[in-house]
Amino acid sequence: MSCGGNDQFILVLVLFILLVIVLAAIC
C-alpha cells in the first residue's frame, strides 16, 4: 500500500501460506 514494490512480494507470501494450509488440511 506504500510504494508498491513489497506489496507484490507480500501477496505472493500470503498465497503461498494459504496453499500450505490447504495442503495441510487435505493431508
N, C-alpha and C positions, 0 to 999 in steps of 0.2 A: 504493500500500500504506500510505500515511500517512493524510492527511485524506480523500482520495478526489476532490478537485477536479481535480488534474492527471492522475490515472490515466486518466480517460476520454480526455483530450486526447492522452496518450502512446499509448493504444491505437489511436486514430484515425490517429496519425502512423505507427505500425508497420504498420497495414493499408494505408495509402497507399503506403508504401515497398515493401511486398510486391507491391502492384498494379503499381507501376512496374517492379519486377524481372520480373514475369510478362510485362508488355507488351514489355519489352526482350528477353526470351527468345523471344517469338513473332516479333518483327520481325527 
